[in-house]
Amino acid sequence: MLKPTLVVLVTLLAQQFSPLCLAQDESKETKKPDAEQLRELLFDLSDIRFKELSDDDGNIRFLLDVKQLTDHDNEDVGSFYQRVYLHHRGFDKPVLINTNGYNLSQGKHELVDLLDANYISVEHRYFGPSTPKPREWKYLTIQQAAGDYHNIRKVLGRIYKGKWVSTGISKGGETCTYYRHFYPDDVVATVPYVAPFPNGFKDQRFYKFLDTAGSQECRDRIHQFQLSVLKHKDELVPRMKYYLKGRGASVDLIGGPEAALELFVMEFPFAFWQGGKKWEDVPDSEASVDDLIDYFIANRELWYILDKSTKNLAAHYYQHATQLGYYAYRAEKFGDLIEKWDGEPSACLFREDEELTFDPATIGKMAEWLKTDAEDIVFLYGGLDTWTVAQARLGTNKKVSKYVFDGKHHGNARLSDVDEKLRKEILKKLKAMMNNP
């Protein structure tokens, strides 16, 4: 058996304990799976509670509660925990933050795959468990909401050092735009989907849209359906009561079944175009009472007027009634057929014990900012959507882009639903923003 010489032994020892070998061994020991690293990093963050979510597909997902000040200008007011969903893809990847306008959504946003990004979805303050106690409405402002996202950006930015992109859909799109307005350096790009910016508490522009949208045949069918429902109220109201009883639901907050039925009639054209419905499916003038009620039950047309919805959407109504603007109805259009509503009732169904005063200053500043200093934003809208009436008005500002997709409505004005050429164009523009130094 050959024995190693002294020179060989020295060489072997030198190789074993060289800085390079030590570094390699150390990297093997310290390299941990992302899930384990993320758990440790989250544990080191103050004011965060977290729970890892099980996932059969190997995804790394966490549910977080992030401590927020109720009033970002006065810590003495108190604090609450805001619910956040985190889907991790890699520490070196960009981050997509979704500023939900309502309750938390854990569904995957289309931009997650398109940008290969980590995903952070945030529940809006005053929705679900993300509600301060006591619930004082004066702290529900768009400025305070933006402060929430800014704090999350600071806290989770300690973990994710890459580029951040903000997005949101509908009220969430409106919210992410205001977030960008108040904290322009938090993200490198913003993609609001179907984001409305009404010009007042009762934006009059919607009336013209509803009077001219679609073909005359379509508008006639919608109007005839409205008249048929109103003319058959005596028969429909008892059936509606029976339907509500079966569901264990009520409509007391908006005045009872008859008021609810009239509200449904006034809302119908707005919801029709928002949802991209087919006018051929709307019952015609020959429809029976059974056909009428079957239609709006089958199409879930009554969900938003139920007391449960009115309560769940109280924060939504409050924000639009005090700062963000909304729309209204023309009750007089139906003469004596509308008995429970007068004049031009607001579509804001806020029924809490709180006096509301609309302040136009916030939407005025936003309108000016969009035309002047806003940058690196890509707005996406649907050409059929009622809310596109209140689309972002950019004036001569070339630093912001806007696309209105023909034939799309509030629910499908998405990149996945447009042709590949247009989708590539928009993604190229978005990635250029992300690559800017």
C-alpha positions in Angstrom: 0.0 0.0 0.0 1.4 3.3 -1.0 1.7 5.9 1.7 1.4 9.7 1.0 4.5 11.7 1.2 4.8 14.6 3.6 4.4 17.1 0.6 1.2 15.4 -0.4 -0.2 15.5 3.1 0.6 19.2 3.4 -1.1 19.8 0.1 -4.2 17.9 1.0 -4.4 19.7 4.4 -4.0 23.1 2.7 -6.7 22.3 0.2 -9.1 21.1 2.9 -8.7 24.3 5.0 -8.2 26.8 2.3 -10.6 29.9 2.3 -12.2 28.7 -0.9 -13.1 25.3 0.6 -14.2 26.9 3.9 -16.5 29.3 1.9 -17.9 26.4 -0.1 -18.6 24.4 3.1 -20.1 27.4 4.8 -22.4 28.2 1.9 -23.7 24.6 1.9 -24.5 24.9 5.6 -26.2 28.3 5.5 -28.1 27.9 2.2 -31.7 27.3 3.3 -34.9 26.7 1.3 -36.9 29.9 0.6 -39.8 28.9 2.8 -37.5 28.5 5.8 -35.6 31.8 5.1 -38.9 33.6 4.6 -40.2 32.3 7.9 -37.1 33.6 9.7 -37.2 37.0 8.0 -40.9 37.4 8.8 -40.2 36.4 12.4 -37.6 39.2 12.7 -40.1 41.9 11.6 -41.8 43.7 14.4 -45.6 44.3 14.4 -46.3 41.4 12.1 -48.2 38.2 12.8 -48.1 35.4 10.2 -49.4 32.0 9.3 -48.0 29.7 6.6 -50.7 28.4 4.3 -50.7 24.8 3.1 -50.3 24.3 -0.6 -50.3 21.0 -2.4 -48.5 22.6 -5.5 -45.4 23.6 -3.6 -46.2 27.3 -3.5 -44.9 29.4 -0.6 -47.8 31.3 0.7 -48.4 33.2 4.0 -51.3 35.1 5.6 -50.0 38.2 7.4 -51.5 40.6 9.9 -49.6 43.9 9.7 -50.0 46.4 12.5 -51.2 49.8 11.2 -51.9 53.1 12.8 -55.5 54.0 12.7 -54.4 57.6 12.1 -51.0 57.8 10.4 -50.6 61.3 11.6 -51.3 60.6 15.3 -50.2 57.3 16.9 -52.1 58.1 20.0 -55.4 57.3 18.3 -54.5 53.6 18.3 -53.8 50.8 15.9 -55.3 47.7 14.1 -54.1 44.8 12.2 -54.5 44.7 8.4 -54.8 41.4 6.6 -52.2 40.7 3.8 -51.7 37.7 1.5 -48.2 36.9 0.4 -47.3 34.5 -2.4 -43.5 34.1 -2.6 -41.7 33.3 -5.8 -38.1 34.4 -5.1 -36.2 37.0 -3.1 -34.6 38.3 -6.3 -37.9 38.8 -8.2 -40.0 41.9 -8.4 -43.1 42.4 -6.3 -46.7 43.0 -7.4 -48.8 44.7 -4.6 -52.5 44.6 -5.2 -54.4 47.3 -3.3 -57.8 45.7 -3.0 -60.6 48.1 -2.7 -62.6 45.8 -0.6 -62.1 42.5 1.3 -58.9 40.5 0.8 -58.5 38.5 -2.4 -56.2 35.5 -2.4 -56.8 34.7 -6.1 -53.7 35.0 -8.3 -53.6 38.2 -10.3 -52.7 37.8 -14.0 -49.6 40.1 -13.7 -48.0 37.6 -11.2 -47.2 35.2 -14.1 -46.7 37.9 -16.7 -44.1 39.6 -14.6 -42.9 36.5 -12.7 -43.4 38.4 -9.5 -43.9 37.9 -5.8 -47.5 38.8 -5.0 -48.8 40.9 -2.0 -52.5 41.4 -1.8 -53.8 43.8 0.8 -57.3 44.1 2.3 -58.6 47.6 2.4 -58.9 49.2 5.8 -62.5 49.0 7.3 -63.2 45.7 5.5 -63.3 42.3 7.1 -60.9 41.9 10.0 -58.9 44.9 8.8 -61.1 47.2 10.8 -60.1 49.4 13.7 -61.9 49.1 17.0 -63.8 51.2 17.7 -64.8 51.8 14.1 -64.6 55.6 13.7 -65.5 56.6 10.2 -63.4 59.8 10.2 -60.3 57.7 9.8 -61.5 56.0 6.6 -59.9 58.3 4.1 -58.0 57.6 0.9 -55.0 59.4 2.5 -55.0 57.0 5.5 -55.5 54.0 3.1 -52.4 55.1 1.1 -50.5 55.3 4.4 -51.3 51.7 5.0 -49.8 50.6 1.7 -46.8 52.8 2.3 -46.2 51.1 5.6 -46.5 47.7 4.1 -44.0 48.7 1.4 -41.5 49.8 4.0 -41.9 46.7 6.2 -41.9 44.0 3.5 -39.3 46.0 1.5 -36.8 44.9 4.0 -37.3 41.4 2.6 -38.0 42.1 -1.0 -35.3 44.5 -2.4 -36.4 44.3 -6.1 -38.7 46.6 -8.1 -42.3 47.0 -6.9 -45.3 47.4 -9.1 -48.8 48.4 -7.8 -52.1 47.3 -9.2 -55.8 47.1 -8.4 -59.1 46.4 -10.0 -62.2 48.7 -9.9 -62.1 50.5 -6.6 -58.8 48.8 -6.0 -57.5 50.4 -9.3 -58.8 53.7 -8.0 -57.0 53.0 -4.7 -53.6 52.1 -6.3 -53.7 55.3 -8.3 -54.3 57.4 -5.1 -51.5 55.4 -3.4 -49.1 56.3 -6.3 -50.3 60.0 -6.0 -49.4 60.2 -2.3 -46.3 58.0 -2.4 -44.9 58.3 -6.0 -41.5 56.7 -5.1 -42.9 53.5 -3.5 -43.3 51.7 -6.9 -41.8 52.0 -10.3 -45.0 51.3 -12.2 -48.8 51.2 -11.6 -51.4 49.2 -13.5 -55.0 50.2 -12.5 -57.7 48.1 -14.1 -61.2 49.6 -14.8 -60.5 52.4 -12.2 -63.2 55.0 -12.0 -62.7 58.7 -11.1 -66.1 60.3 -10.8 -66.1 64.1 -11.0 -68.6 64.5 -8.1 -71.0 62.9 -5.6 -73.5 62.5 -8.4 -71.5 62.3 -11.6 -73.9 63.5 -14.4 -71.8 62.0 -17.2 -73.3 58.5 -16.6 -76.7 59.7 -17.8 -75.5 60.4 -21.3 -73.8 57.1 -21.6 -76.9 55.2 -20.5 -79.0 57.1 -23.0 -76.7 56.3 -25.9 -75.0 53.0 -25.2 -75.6 50.1 -27.6 -78.3 50.0 -30.3 -81.7 51.5 -30.1 -83.2 48.1 -30.0 -81.0 47.2 -27.0 -81.9 50.4 -25.1 -85.6 49.8 -25.9 -85.5 46.3 -24.5 -83.8 47.5 -21.3 -86.3 50.3 -20.8 -89.3 48.0 -21.5 -88.0 45.5 -18.9 -87.8 48.3 -16.3 -91.3 49.4 -17.1 -92.6 45.8 -16.9 -91.1 45.3 -13.5 -92.6 48.5 -12.2 -96.0 47.9 -13.7 -96.1 44.5 -12.0 -94.9 45.6 -8.6 -98.1 44.4 -6.9 -97.4 40.8 -8.1 -93.6 40.9 -7.8 -93.3 42.3 -4.3 -95.1 39.3 -2.6 -92.9 36.9 -4.6 -89.8 38.9 -3.7 -90.8 38.6 0.0 -91.1 34.9 -0.4 -87.7 34.7 -2.1 -86.1 36.8 0.7 -87.6 34.6 3.3 -86.3 31.5 1.6 -82.8 32.9 1.7 -83.1 34.2 5.2 -82.3 37.7 3.8 -83.9 41.1 4.2 -83.9 44.5 2.6 -85.0 46.6 5.5 -82.0 49.0 5.4 -83.1 50.5 2.1 -86.8 50.7 2.9 -88.3 47.2 2.4 -89.2 45.1 -0.7 -91.0 47.7 -2.7 -88.2 50.2 -2.3 -85.7 47.5 -3.1 -87.5 46.5 -6.3 -87.6 50.1 -7.5 -83.9 50.5 -6.7 -83.2 47.4 -8.8 -85.1 48.9 -11.7 -83.1 52.2 -11.5 -79.8 50.4 -11.2 -80.4 47.8 -13.9 -79.0 49.7 -17.0 -75.8 50.7 -15.1 -75.3 47.1 -14.0 -76.2 45.7 -17.4 -73.4 47.6 -19.2 -70.9 47.1 -16.3 -71.4 43.3 -16.5 -71.5 43.1 -20.3 -74.8 41.3 -20.4 -76.7 40.4 -23.6 -79.8 42.4 -24.3 -81.3 39.4 -26.1 -81.5 37.6 -22.7 -83.5 40.4 -21.1 -87.2 39.6 -20.9 -89.2 41.4 -23.6 -92.6 43.1 -23.3 -94.5 39.8 -23.6 -92.7 38.3 -20.6 -94.8 36.9 -17.8 -94.3 37.9 -14.1 -92.6 34.5 -13.6 -90.2 35.4 -16.4 -89.4 38.7 -14.8 -88.5 37.4 -11.4 -86.8 34.4 -12.7 -84.5 36.6 -14.7 -83.2 38.8 -11.9 -83.0 35.9 -9.5 -81.1 33.7 -11.9 -78.7 36.5 -12.7 -78.1 37.4 -9.1 -79.4 40.9 -9.7 -80.6 41.4 -6.2 -77.4 40.7 -4.2 -76.3 44.3 -3.7 -79.5 45.5 -2.2 -79.7 42.8 0.5 -79.1 44.1 4.1 -76.0 41.9 4.3 -74.4 43.5 1.3 -75.4 47.0 2.4 -73.6 46.4 5.7 -70.5 44.7 4.1 -70.2 47.6 1.6 -70.7 50.4 4.2 -67.0 51.4 3.9 -67.2 51.5 0.1 -70.3 53.7 0.2 -68.7 55.9 2.9 -65.6 56.6 0.9 -67.4 57.4 -2.3 -70.0 59.6 -0.5 -67.3 61.6 1.3 -64.2 61.8 -1.0 -64.2 59.7 -4.2 -67.5 60.5 -5.9 -70.2 58.2 -7.3 -73.3 58.2 -9.4 -77.1 58.6 -9.0 -80.5 57.7 -10.5 -83.2 59.6 -12.3 -86.3 58.5 -10.4 -88.4 61.1 -12.3 -87.8 59.2 -15.5 -90.5 56.7 -14.5 -93.1 59.2 -13.2 -95.6 57.8 -10.7 -94.2 54.2 -11.2 -91.4 55.1 -8.7 -93.0 55.8 -5.3 -90.3 55.2 -2.7 -87.6 57.4 -4.2 -87.6 61.0 -5.1 -85.7 63.2 -7.6 -82.1 62.1 -8.1 -81.3 59.5 -5.3 -77.7 58.7 -4.8 -76.5 55.1 -5.5 -74.5 55.3 -2.3 -76.4 53.1 0.1 -74.6 54.1 3.3 -77.0 53.3 6.2 -74.8 53.7 9.2 -75.5 56.3 11.9 -73.0 58.9 10.5 -73.5 62.2 8.8 -72.0 62.4 5.3 -70.5 65.4 3.7 -68.8 65.2 0.3 -65.5 67.1 -0.1 -64.6 67.6 -3.7 -61.0 68.6 -2.9 -59.5 65.1 -3.2 -60.9 64.2 -6.6 -59.9 67.7 -7.8 -56.3 67.3 -6.9 -56.3 63.8 -8.4 -57.7 65.1 -11.7 -55.0 67.8 -11.9 -52.2 65.4 -11.0 -53.2 62.9 -13.7 -52.8 65.7 -16.3 -49.5 67.0 -15.0 -47.2 65.1 -12.7 -48.4 61.5 -12.9 -46.0 59.1 -14.6 -45.4 55.4 -15.3 -49.0 54.4 -15.0 -50.9 52.2 -17.5 -54.7 52.4 -17.2 -56.8 49.6 -18.6 -60.5 49.9 -19.3 -63.4 48.1 -21.1 -65.2 49.9 -23.9 -68.6 48.5 -22.8 -68.2 49.2 -19.1 -70.4 51.9 -17.6 -67.5 52.9 -15.3 -65.4 53.8 -18.3 -67.4 57.0 -18.4 -65.3 58.1 -15.4 -62.0 56.9 -16.8 -58.8 58.7 -16.0 -58.5 61.9 -18.0 -54.9 62.5 -18.9 -55.0 65.7 -21.0 -51.6 66.1 -22.7 -49.7 64.0 -20.2 -47.6 61.6 -22.2 -45.9 60.0 -19.2 -49.1 58.0 -18.5 -50.8 55.5 -20.9 -54.4 54.4 -21.2 -56.0 51.6 -23.2 -59.7 51.1 -23.7 -60.4 47.5 -24.9 -63.2 47.3 -27.4 -66.0 44.9 -26.5 -64.8 44.4 -22.9 -66.7 45.1 -19.7 -65.8 45.6 -16.0 -65.2 41.9 -15.5 -63.1 41.0 -18.5 -61.0 44.1 -19.4 -57.9 42.1 -18.7 -54.6 41.5 -20.6 -55.5 37.8 -20.8 -58.6 38.7 -22.8 -57.1 40.9 -25.4 -55.2 39.9 -28.6 -51.6 38.9 -28.2 -50.1 41.8 -30.2 -51.8 44.4 -27.9 -50.9 42.4 -24.8 -47.2 42.3 -25.8 -47.3 46.1 -26.5 -48.6 46.8 -23.0 -46.2 44.4 -21.3 -43.3 45.9 -23.2 -44.2 49.3 -22.0 -44.6 48.0 -18.4 -41.3 46.2 -18.4 -39.6 49.3 -19.7 -40.9 51.2 -16.7 -39.5 48.4 -14.4 -36.1 48.6 -16.1 -35.7 52.3 -15.7 -32.8 53.1 -13.3 
